Amino acid sequence: MTSVAQPPSSAPELTVIQVAVSDPRVRPLLRELGDEYSMRYGKDAHAELARYPDEEFTRPYGGVLLLVLEHGEPVAGGAFRRYDVTTAELKRIWTHSAHRRRGLARLVVAELEQEARIRAYRRIYLTTGPRQPEARGLYLATGYTPLFDTSADPETIGPLPFEKHLSGIARQEIRAAPRWRMESGNCR
C-alpha cells in the first residue's frame, strides 16, 4: 500500500515505504546518523547504530523501518522496535541533511505512531541524546511526555527519555487510512 503525504500543490509528492535495514536506500540514513552521533558524542557513537540486531526492525519481531521518498530518493526515515508487549521504542529518526526544516521528521513520527497503533501497541517510548536539542524539541512539539526534569541541564541527565500513550483507533479508520507500500523482497 502507498501512503502519500498531502503537500501543497507546488510541493513534490512524498511516498512512505517500509523496508528492511539491508535495503540500499537505508544507507544514507545510517551514514548520516552515524556521522551526526560521532560529531556530537565522539567516535564511539557509531556503535549506537549497531546496538540492536536488524531483525528487531522487522514485522516478525514487532518492529518496522520506514523511509520517506521524494522522486524515489530517501529524504527521511525512522524505525521502531518492540520495547515490551505494549510498547514500541522509536529509533533512528532521521531527515536528510539537505531536506531539513520541511516537517519531514513530524511525518515520520506520525507514520510510526500510526503503525504502532495498528500493531496494538498502546505506548511509545524513546530516548534522545542530551546534545540533540532538535530531537528534544520535536518530541515535545508532537505530544511526548518528558520523563526527566526539563529544567535540568541535559548534560547532567544523559539520554533523555520520553513517552506517549497512544489512543485507540477504530478498525475502519485503520482500513481507510493511507498506508505505505510494502516492497516485496525487502521486508520480512
N, C-alpha and C positions, 0 to 999 in steps of 0.2 A: 504494500500500500504506500501511497505517497502523501506526505504532509507538505503543503506549500504554505509558507507564511504569506500573509496578505499585505505586501508592502505597498507604498504609494505607487500610482500607475507609472511613474517615471523610474521607479527603482527596479532592479533586476529581480527575477523570481528566485526564491531560495527553496531548496529541497533538503529535507532531513532524511538521512538514511541510517539504518542500523548495520554495523559492520563488525567484523572480528578485529582484534588487535593486530593480527598479522596482515590485514589489508594494507597495501602500499599507500593508500590515501591517508592512513593514520600517521605515517612518518612525520609530516610537518608538525602535527600536534605533539608527538613525543619529543621531537628535536627542540621545538621552541619551549616547551615546558621544562625540559632538562636544562636548556641554556638559561632560562629565566630563574629557575631554582638555584642554579650554580652562581649566577650573578648576585642573587640576594642572600644566599646562605653558604656559599663556598662550594668547592669542587665535589664534595661527597654528596651533594644534593641529587645527582643523577640516580643514586641508589633508591630514592623515594619512588621513582617510576617502576623499578623492578621489585618493589616490596611485595606486591601481590601477583600471584600467577595470572596469566592472561585468561585462563578459564573462568576466573571469578567474574569476568565481564561478559559472560555468555548466558543465554537463557537457561540452560540446564542447571547452572549454578546460582540462578537468581539475579543475574546481572545483565547489563546492556552497555554497549558503547555506541554512540551515535555521532554522526558528522553532519554539519550543515554545509551544503554545497551551493556554490554560485557559479554558473557556467561550467559545472562539472568539477570545479576545484574546491577543496576544503577551505572554509573560511572560519569555522568554529566547530567545537565539539565538546563532548563530555561523556561521563560514564557514571554508573552506579554499580555497586556490588552488594550482596546480601550482608548486612551487618548482624542481624538476627532475624528470627522468623517474621517479625512485624516491621522491621526497619531496614530501609535501603540507605547505603552510605554513598554520598556523592563524591566522585573523584575526578581528577583530570579535566576540570572545566577550563576551556581554552578558547581564545579568539586569536586568529592570525594577526601578527603584529601590523600588517598593512590594512587591517579591517576593524580596528578598534573604534570605540565611540559610536557604534551603529546600533546598539541594543542587541547584538548577537548573543552575548552571554545570557541575557534575560531570556531569549528564545530557547537557548539550550537548557537552562534550568526549568523553564516551563514544560518543555517536551519531556525531560527526565521525570518531573513530578507527575505528569500525565501517565507515563509508562509505569511508574511506581504504583499509582492508583489502580491501573488496570491489573497489575500483578498482586493486588490486595495488600500491598504494604500500607501501613497506617501512619508511618512516621519516616521522616528523612533526617539523617544525622550527617554532619560533615565537620571537618576541621580545615582551617586555612592557617597559613603561617603568619607570624606576627609582623613580618615585613611585606605584607601584601594588603595594603590599605584599600586597593581597588576591589579585591575579593571581599574583604570585610564589608565595604560599602554595598556591594552587590547583594550580599545575603541579608543585610539589614533592610535594604530597599525592597526586597522581594518577600518580606514577611517572615524571615527566620528569626528565631529567638536566640540571642546570645546566651551561652551557658558559662559566662565569665563576667567579671566586672568590667564594663565598658569604659569606666573612668580610669582604670589602671593602665599603666604603660604596657603596651602589648609585649614588649621585650621581656617583661618580668613574668609573663604568663606562659609563654611557649605557644604550642599550637592552640588556636582559638576555636573552641567547639561551638557549633550551632545546631539547632533542631527545628523542625517544622512538623506539626501534626497535620496530616492530610485529611481533608473532609471526604466523605463518601461521594461516589459518583454513580448515577443510575446506569444500568446496563445499556439502555437505549442511547444514552449520551455517549457511552464508550463506542458503540457501533457507529454512531453518526459522526463522531469526531474524526477529522482528517488525521491519518497516521502516516508514518514513513514507509518507505519501500524496504522490504527485506530482500537483500540481494542474495540470490541463490549461490551457494558455494562459499559464501563468505561468513555466514552466521551458523553457529551450532545450536 
